[in-house]
Amino acid sequence: MLVRIVRMTFQEDKLSTFHAIFDRSKQHIRAFPGNCHLELLRDPANPAIRMTYSLWTSADDLEAYRRSELFRKTWAATKLLFADKPVAFSAEKLEEVNPSEL
């Protein structure tokens, strides 16, 4: 399982535009082959920061998404709204601790 987190700082007056883009694309992203989970998060200390948290079956699936027309169109529209350079990273999920294991 691959975890992908993208941290984006937006121009404050562009947040509603970003949310409209996300609303239009979220179901398509979630339905993309290999996507297992998608969340949109907000930094509680900075209301202009949003993060996406997604889970992918493999790095190849994430890369296929990043090469897709869906990603190209969504990212092209989104990056126009940034106030700062985005930060993205991936990590391999090694273990998940469930409450029943405590």
SVG drawing of the C-alpha trace seen along z (x, -y; Angstrom):
<svg xmlns="http://www.w3.org/2000/svg" viewBox="-18 -37 26 45">
<polyline fill="none" stroke="black" stroke-width="0.4" points="0.0,0.0 1.4,-3.4 0.4,-6.5 0.5,-9.8 0.2,-13.2 0.2,-16.5 0.3,-19.8 -0.9,-22.8 -0.9,-26.5 -3.6,-28.5 -4.2,-32.2 -6.9,-32.8 -9.3,-34.2 -8.8,-31.1 -9.9,-28.5 -13.5,-28.3 -12.2,-27.8 -10.0,-24.9 -12.9,-23.3 -15.0,-23.5 -12.2,-21.8 -11.9,-19.1 -15.6,-18.5 -15.7,-18.0 -12.8,-15.6 -12.9,-13.7 -15.2,-10.9 -13.2,-10.4 -9.9,-10.3 -11.5,-7.8 -12.7,-5.6 -9.2,-5.6 -7.7,-2.1 -5.5,-1.5 -7.0,-4.3 -8.2,-2.8 -8.9,-6.0 -9.0,-9.8 -9.3,-12.5 -9.1,-16.3 -7.6,-17.8 -7.2,-21.3 -4.3,-22.6 -5.9,-23.8 -3.1,-26.4 -3.3,-27.8 -6.7,-27.9 -5.1,-28.5 -3.4,-25.0 -5.1,-21.9 -3.7,-18.4 -4.8,-15.4 -4.2,-12.0 -4.6,-9.1 -3.9,-5.4 -2.8,-3.5 -2.4,0.1 1.1,-0.5 3.5,-3.1 2.7,-2.1 -1.0,-2.9 -0.1,-6.3 2.2,-6.9 -0.5,-5.9 -2.9,-8.4 -0.2,-11.1 0.2,-10.4 -3.6,-10.5 -5.6,-13.3 -7.7,-13.5 -4.6,-14.4 -3.2,-16.8 -6.4,-18.8 -7.0,-18.9 -3.4,-19.8 -3.2,-22.5 -6.3,-24.2 -5.2,-23.7 -1.6,-25.0 -2.8,-28.4 -4.3,-28.9 -1.2,-28.3 0.4,-30.9 3.5,-28.7 5.1,-25.7 3.3,-22.4 5.0,-19.6 4.3,-16.0 5.6,-12.8 4.9,-9.1 5.4,-6.4 4.9,-2.7 2.5,-1.6 4.2,1.0 1.7,1.6 -1.7,0.5 -2.6,1.0 -6.2,1.8 -8.0,1.3 -8.6,5.0 -4.8,5.5 -4.4,3.3"/>
</svg>
